[in-house]
Amino acid sequence: MGFWEVLKNLRTILGAIRDCKKDIEREQPDALILIDFPGFNFRIAEWAKPTGIKIFYYISPQLWAWKENRIKKVKRDVDRMFVILPFEKDFYKKHDYSVDFVGHPLLDVTESFEATPNFRSNHGLDNRPIIALLPGSRKQEIENMLSKMLAMVDKFVDYQFIIAAAPSQSLDFYQSIISKKNINNTVKIIQNQTYDVLNIAEAALVTSGTATLETALFEVPQVVCYKGSSMSYYIAKQLVKIKYISLVNLIVDKPLVTELIQNEFTINRLEKELVQILDNKKRKEILTEYKLLKEKLGGEGASDRVAAFILEDNI
């Protein structure tokens, strides 16, 4: 969300922590399964551990990216950690803490996806190849990203552009951004059907986040983009210690997909990189690596494996 954005919502977050503790006290569960969200869940784990409740953590906090010293809290308060990224197992091993790699739950979602029948005709799409625009889900994020993404529309007239709109925002909001750009070509806005869009896309411009991995699992070449507030970016530069921001590059451990971050996210660079991923040579390289990425993610059934491990632990 960005550091400043979290600070602005701190009162709401602290209120949610109080409510969560009350729920746990009332329900008296045998086990607590924490999912991601470390700022919240570490507080709950520290509070719950002395009560004798068994603490499981599914989807590790990104300790490998920043605040690595939080490993002390994991060792102290978490009975068993389940990780979804292959390199996380080695990270925890380095800190003498054993974890279970269970695979990535997104594989279940993408592999079971069934395309909507007559999707093209239902949305009035023509026969041109499609470039998907995934500008994120939060209003400020979309405003930052979409304006530059839309600059590509009149530069690639042989392609049809689709905005994969988030269900959390109104269509009028997206339309207002399009209207400001004075675009000659048609841009479609399709809401809450991102997988259908990716299923037929030739390429994609994607705001950094889980969407980068989803795009890869649908085997769509992509350019990863991100531009946040100056303050959040400055703080992140001081704290975060990773080579890449996209899950795709982190998993394959190399710059497979181009990342345009902050000042590098310009119209000229975006056009250049989009040309590259539409070129057959670059496309073949990316698609080959995507198949290897899928293999590294461990196959379907991540959540089922977690459930089985928890039951085996004799709760």
C-alpha positions, 0 to 999 in steps of 0.5 A: 500500500505504501508506507504513508498510506498505512500510517494514514489508516493506522487507527483503523488497523489498531481497531481491527486488531482489538476486534480480532483478539476479542473474537479469539477469546470468545471462540477459543480455537485449537489453532490460529492460522495467520495469512500474510499481513505481518504488521497485523499478524505478528501482533496477534501471534505474540498475544496468542502464543502464551495462551497455548493456541498453536500458531500456524502461518500460511504465506510468509511475510516478505522477510527476505525483502525488508526487516529481516530481523523479524525472523526472531518473532517467527521463531518465538511465536510461530509453531509452523510456517508454510511458504509459497515461493520456492526461494523462501525455504532457503531463506529460512534455512539460512536462519536455522528455521525449518519451513514447508514449501507447499506451492503457490495457491494461484496455480489452483485458481489459474489452472481451474479457470474456464473462459467465458463463452463468446467473450470477444463478441459479448464485449464488442471486441474486433479481431485485432490482437489484444494488449491488456492494461492492468493498472492496479486496484486502488484509486491513487495507484490507477491514476498514477499508472493508467495515464501513461499506459493509455499513451500506448493506444495511439502508438499501436493502432494494430492492437486492441487495448483492454483495461482490466478494471478492478471491481472496487472502482466504478467504470466512470472513474476509468472513463474519466481518465480515458477522456483526459487523454484524447485518444483516437482509438477505442479502449474497452473497459472490462470489469472483474474479468481479468482472467478472461482478458489475460486469456486472450491477450497478446501482451500486457502492461501490469502494475507491480503486485500479484497481477504480475504472477497471474499474467505469467501463469496465463503465459502473457509477455508483460512489462511491469510498471510501478510509480508511487508517491515520492515519500513512499518510494524514498522510504522503500529505497532505504529499507527494501533490499531485493533485486526485483519488484515483480514476483516473476523475476524474483522466482526465476532470479533474473530480469526476465520481464522488464521493470519500469520503476518510478522515474524509469516509468516513462512513455518512451521507455514503455513504448520501447519495451512494449515493442520488444515483447511483441517481437517474436524472439523476445516473446519466445524467450519469455514464454519458455521461462514462464513454463519453468516458472510454473514448474518451480511453483510446485503444482496445484493443491497448496491450500490442501497441503497446508490443511493436511500438514495442520491436521497431521500436527495433532491439533 
